[in-house]
Amino acid sequence: MRYKVFLTETAIADFKKIALDILDVSKDAEIAVNFVAELKAECNRLADFPQSGAIPNDRNLICRDYRFLVHKDYLIFYTYRNGDDTVYVKAAFNAKLDYKRVMRTIK
């Protein structure tokens, strides 16, 4: 079964913020665009392998069925359920941030 990958508004905003942050540091739009494309490619792999992400150590996130992918210095949080044909990408951010605190604000 192939899943649909849906980017939530929060995830889309996160990708834009990541691109702007990389642009600010690198001063190169191509680097920023390419990196966000890499993140989105990771998300698209979930269409075939939704269980490939790690399960977080936080009980609250486990209860909410979150999994996450690691790409370089970034985390991508998502949910999916067996029987549902959609993976919901909920958030993406730098792994240096406290993911438990960031994820508390995500619905």
C-alpha positions in Angstrom: 0.0 0.0 0.0 1.3 3.4 -0.9 0.4 6.3 1.5 -0.3 9.9 0.6 2.0 12.4 2.3 0.3 15.5 3.5 2.2 18.5 4.8 0.3 20.4 7.5 0.3 24.2 7.6 2.7 24.0 10.4 5.1 21.8 8.5 4.9 24.1 5.4 5.7 27.1 7.6 8.6 25.2 9.2 10.1 24.5 5.8 9.8 28.1 4.9 11.5 29.1 8.1 14.3 26.6 7.6 14.9 27.9 4.1 15.0 31.5 5.4 17.4 30.6 8.2 19.7 28.8 5.8 19.5 31.7 3.3 20.4 34.1 6.2 23.5 32.1 7.1 24.7 30.9 3.6 23.6 34.0 1.6 22.8 31.5 -1.2 19.2 30.8 -2.2 20.1 27.7 -4.1 21.6 26.1 -1.0 18.4 26.9 1.0 16.0 25.6 -1.7 18.1 22.4 -2.2 18.1 21.7 1.5 14.4 22.1 1.8 14.0 19.8 -1.2 16.0 17.2 0.6 13.7 17.5 3.6 10.7 17.1 1.4 12.3 14.1 -0.3 12.7 12.4 3.1 9.0 13.1 3.7 8.0 11.6 0.3 9.8 8.4 1.2 7.2 7.9 3.9 4.7 7.1 1.1 6.3 3.7 0.9 7.8 3.3 4.3 5.7 5.1 7.0 7.1 2.9 9.8 10.7 3.9 9.0 10.8 6.8 11.5 11.9 6.4 15.0 9.6 6.5 18.0 10.3 9.4 20.3 11.2 8.9 24.0 8.4 11.1 25.2 5.3 9.3 26.4 3.1 12.2 25.4 4.3 12.0 21.8 4.1 8.2 21.8 0.5 8.4 22.9 -0.2 10.8 20.0 1.4 8.3 17.6 4.3 10.5 16.6 7.3 9.2 14.8 10.3 11.2 13.5 12.9 11.2 10.8 16.4 12.7 11.2 18.0 14.5 8.3 21.4 16.0 9.0 20.7 18.4 11.9 16.9 18.4 11.5 14.0 16.4 12.8 10.7 15.8 10.9 7.8 14.7 13.0 4.8 12.9 11.5 1.9 10.6 12.3 0.1 7.8 10.4 -2.2 5.1 11.3 -2.6 1.6 10.0 -5.7 1.5 7.8 -5.5 5.2 7.0 -3.7 5.9 3.7 -2.2 9.2 4.7 1.0 10.3 6.5 0.7 13.7 8.1 3.9 15.6 8.4 3.4 17.8 11.4 6.7 19.7 12.0 10.3 20.1 11.0 13.0 21.9 13.0 16.6 22.0 14.0 17.5 19.1 16.3 19.3 21.5 18.6 15.9 22.7 19.8 14.2 20.9 22.7 11.8 18.7 20.6 9.5 18.0 23.6 8.9 21.7 24.1 8.5 22.4 20.4 6.1 19.5 19.9 3.9 20.6 22.8 2.7 23.5 20.7 1.8 21.3 17.6 -1.7 20.0 17.3 
